[in-house]
Amino acid sequence: MRFVQHTDDGSGPGPVASPLVDNFNRSISYLRLAITDRCNLRCRYCMPEQGVVPMSHAELLSYEELERLVSICLGLGISKVRVTGGEPFVRKGCVDFMDRLKRQLGVKGLYVTTNGVDTAPHLPRLQEIGIDGINLSLDTLDRNWFRNITRRDRLDQVLATLYGALERDIRIKINSVVEEDTPDEDLTALARLARTNPLSLRFIEKMAFSGGGSRPPQRPLADRLQRLFPAMAKIEQQGISTARLFRVPGFVGTLGIIEGYSRHFCATCNKIRVTPNGMLKTCLYDDGVLDLRQMLRNGLTDEAIGAAIRESVSRRFANGHLTEKSLKNHGEPSMATIGG
């Protein structure tokens, strides 16, 4: 029997199983679902210049398998689903898939993370579906620096996605990776987007997922931003948030910091991830703890798969540092193969 959430009259989500809670009493309500490892950019902090060897079609979870998996997770109390990649919009049928998640499966909070290159033409449909938010990756407003970071000249397309989403009142968060050589001028230019637009501009510490082997030293990002924006003040937040948020006088939107390197957000982590080939990750830094693709294709019931997910969640480490220390052969995979 499947863990499909329906009321008796089939009108929408109904009762679910007991909440998904880990061994540190953290409630898990958020699924990041990677649907492809392919991308139309080659960001230097995400993958090597030559890219990564893409997974074959057979290795990827089919949309039918992904929908079944989401249905199981909804039955475990997952209420927020983020579709990621790679770049999700390079996979044919991505928008139809999100439509089914929202309208047929009844996902309450449906979000997508995108680099914006091929997203603008889909904005009318995303608005129609009722997408709850877009996280847009944008590291600079300077065309030459964008080309240096992404190894592609696609800034105009990304900005078309940004302003098109704002025009349609689609909630936007901008994710901007800050590297050691990111100019201060780039940070202040990006921050100005939040001065006149109702968006959240989140600066992200560079993480060790470039597909290479380097890990440059990190200057404290919070200190750097405080120097650039001395009037910014911390916002007291209710509930769980990956980012620390700040107000700046005169700004319509907010600034934020995501401390992916120092991992200060682990104490309240409420998410699990599924990679494009169906590996469950209960931490961004683990190697994958459960082969969901094998379980789906070997005929296991939804109850058995749900129980296995629950058991895996009960064996999490307290934080990403401890997870990383537990790995025997930890390299530096590409973020595109992980799912963001």
Residue pairs with C-beta under 8 A, 6 or more apart in sequence:
1 301
1 302
1 303
2 68
2 71
2 72
2 75
2 302
3 16
3 17
3 71
3 72
3 73
3 74
3 75
3 76
3 302
3 303
3 306
4 71
4 74
4 75
4 105
5 12
5 13
5 14
5 15
5 16
5 71
5 74
5 75
5 105
5 106
6 12
6 13
6 14
6 106
7 13
7 14
8 14
12 106
13 74
13 106
13 108
16 74
16 75
16 76
16 77
17 75
17 76
17 77
17 306
18 77
19 27
19 28
19 29
19 76
19 77
20 27
20 28
20 29
20 76
20 77
20 78
20 309
20 310
20 313
21 27
21 28
21 313
22 28
22 282
22 313
22 314
22 316
23 313
23 314
23 315
23 316
24 316
24 318
26 268
26 269
26 270
26 316
27 77
27 270
28 76
28 77
28 78
28 270
28 271
28 272
28 313
29 77
29 78
29 79
29 80
29 270
30 78
30 79
30 80
30 81
30 82
30 270
30 271
30 272
31 70
31 73
31 78
31 80
31 81
31 82
31 271
31 272
31 273
31 274
32 82
32 84
32 271
32 272
32 273
32 274
32 339
32 340
33 66
33 69
33 70
33 81
33 82
33 83
33 84
33 273
33 274
33 339
34 84
34 85
34 86
34 273
34 274
34 275
34 276
34 338
34 339
34 340
35 60
35 61
35 63
35 66
35 83
35 84
35 85
35 86
35 88
35 91
35 94
35 97
35 276
36 60
36 85
36 86
36 87
36 88
36 90
36 91
36 276
37 52
37 54
37 55
37 60
37 85
37 86
37 275
37 276
37 277
37 334
37 336
37 337
38 54
38 85
38 86
38 87
38 90
38 91
38 336
39 46
39 47
39 51
39 85
39 86
39 87
39 90
39 115
39 336
40 87
40 90
40 115
40 117
40 118
40 152
40 154
41 87
41 115
41 117
41 150
41 151
41 152
41 154
42 48
42 49
42 51
42 150
42 151
42 152
43 115
43 137
43 139
43 149
43 150
43 151
43 177
44 148
44 149
44 150
44 151
44 210
45 149
45 177
45 179
45 206
45 207
45 209
45 210
45 335
46 209
46 210
46 211
46 334
46 335
46 336
47 210
47 211
47 334
47 335
47 336
48 210
48 211
48 212
48 334
49 151
52 211
52 334
52 336
52 337
55 276
55 277
55 337
59 276
59 277
59 293
60 276
60 277
61 69
61 274
61 276
61 277
61 278
61 292
61 293
61 296
63 93
63 97
63 100
65 278
65 293
65 296
65 297
66 97
67 97
67 100
67 101
67 105
68 296
68 302
69 274
69 278
69 292
69 296
69 305
70 78
70 81
70 101
70 105
70 107
71 105
71 302
72 302
72 305
72 306
72 309
73 81
73 309
74 105
74 106
74 107
75 302
75 306
76 306
76 309
76 310
79 107
79 108
79 109
80 107
80 108
80 109
80 110
80 111
81 101
81 107
81 109
81 110
81 111
82 110
82 111
82 112
82 113
82 135
82 340
83 94
83 97
83 98
83 101
83 110
83 111
83 112
83 113
84 112
84 113
84 339
84 340
85 91
85 113
85 114
85 276
85 336
85 339
85 340
86 276
86 336
87 114
87 115
87 117
87 118
88 94
88 112
88 113
88 114
89 95
89 114
89 117
89 118
89 119
89 122
90 118
95 122
95 125
95 126
95 129
98 110
98 112
98 126
98 129
98 131
99 125
99 129
101 107
101 110
102 110
102 129
102 130
102 131
103 129
109 132
110 129
110 130
110 131
110 132
111 131
111 132
111 133
111 134
111 135
112 126
112 131
112 133
112 134
112 135
113 134
113 135
113 136
113 137
113 175
113 340
114 134
114 135
114 136
114 137
114 161
115 136
115 137
115 150
115 154
115 158
116 136
116 137
116 138
116 157
116 158
116 159
116 160
116 161
116 162
117 152
117 154
117 157
117 158
117 161
118 157
119 134
119 136
119 161
120 157
120 160
120 161
120 164
123 161
123 164
123 165
123 168
123 170
124 168
126 134
126 170
127 168
127 170
131 170
132 171
133 170
133 171
133 172
133 173
134 161
134 165
134 170
134 171
134 172
134 173
135 173
135 174
135 175
136 158
136 161
136 162
136 165
136 172
136 173
136 174
136 175
137 174
137 175
137 176
137 177
138 158
138 162
138 174
138 175
138 176
138 190
139 145
139 146
139 149
139 150
139 176
139 177
139 182
139 186
140 146
140 149
140 155
140 176
140 182
140 186
140 189
140 190
141 155
141 159
141 186
141 189
141 190
141 193
142 186
142 189
143 153
143 155
145 183
145 186
146 153
146 154
146 155
146 158
147 153
147 155
162 172
162 174
162 193
165 172
166 172
166 197
166 198
166 199
172 197
172 199
172 200
173 199
173 200
173 201
173 202
174 190
174 193
174 199
174 200
174 201
174 202
175 202
175 204
175 258
176 187
176 190
176 201
176 202
176 203
176 204
177 204
177 206
178 187
178 203
178 204
178 205
178 206
178 221
178 224
179 206
179 216
180 206
180 216
180 217
180 218
180 219
184 224
184 228
187 203
187 224
187 225
187 228
188 228
190 201
190 203
191 201
191 228
191 229
191 248
191 251
191 255
193 199
193 201
193 253
194 200
194 201
194 248
194 251
194 252
194 253
194 254
194 255
195 248
195 250
195 251
195 252
195 253
196 252
197 252
197 253
198 252
198 253
199 253
200 243
200 245
200 253
200 254
200 255
200 256
201 253
201 254
201 255
201 256
202 243
202 255
202 256
202 257
202 258
203 221
203 225
203 255
203 256
203 257
203 258
204 257
204 258
204 260
205 218
205 221
205 257
205 258
205 259
205 260
205 261
205 262
206 216
206 218
206 260
206 261
207 260
207 261
207 284
207 335
208 215
208 261
208 332
209 332
209 333
209 334
209 335
209 338
210 332
210 334
210 335
211 332
211 333
211 334
211 335
211 336
212 332
213 331
213 332
214 332
215 332
218 261
218 262
221 257
221 259
222 244
222 257
222 259
225 232
225 246
225 255
225 257
226 232
229 246
229 248
229 255
231 248
231 249
232 246
232 247
232 248
232 255
233 246
233 247
233 248
234 244
234 245
234 246
235 245
235 246
235 247
235 254
237 244
237 245
240 268
240 269
240 270
241 265
241 268
242 258
242 265
243 256
243 257
243 258
243 265
244 256
244 257
244 259
244 264
245 254
245 255
245 256
246 254
246 255
246 256
246 257
247 254
247 255
248 254
248 255
258 265
259 265
260 284
263 319
263 320
263 321
266 318
266 319
266 320
266 321
267 319
269 283
272 280
272 281
272 282
272 309
272 313
273 280
273 281
273 282
273 284
273 338
273 339
273 340
274 280
274 281
274 292
274 339
275 281
275 288
275 337
275 338
275 339
276 337
276 339
277 293
278 291
278 292
278 293
278 294
278 296
279 288
279 289
279 290
279 291
279 292
279 293
280 288
280 289
280 290
280 291
280 292
280 309
280 312
281 288
281 289
281 338
281 339
282 289
282 312
282 313
282 315
282 316
283 316
283 317
283 320
283 323
284 320
284 338
285 320
285 323
285 324
285 327
286 317
286 323
286 326
286 327
287 327
287 330
289 312
289 315
290 308
290 309
290 312
292 305
292 309
295 304
295 305
295 308
296 305
300 308
316 323
317 323
317 326
324 330
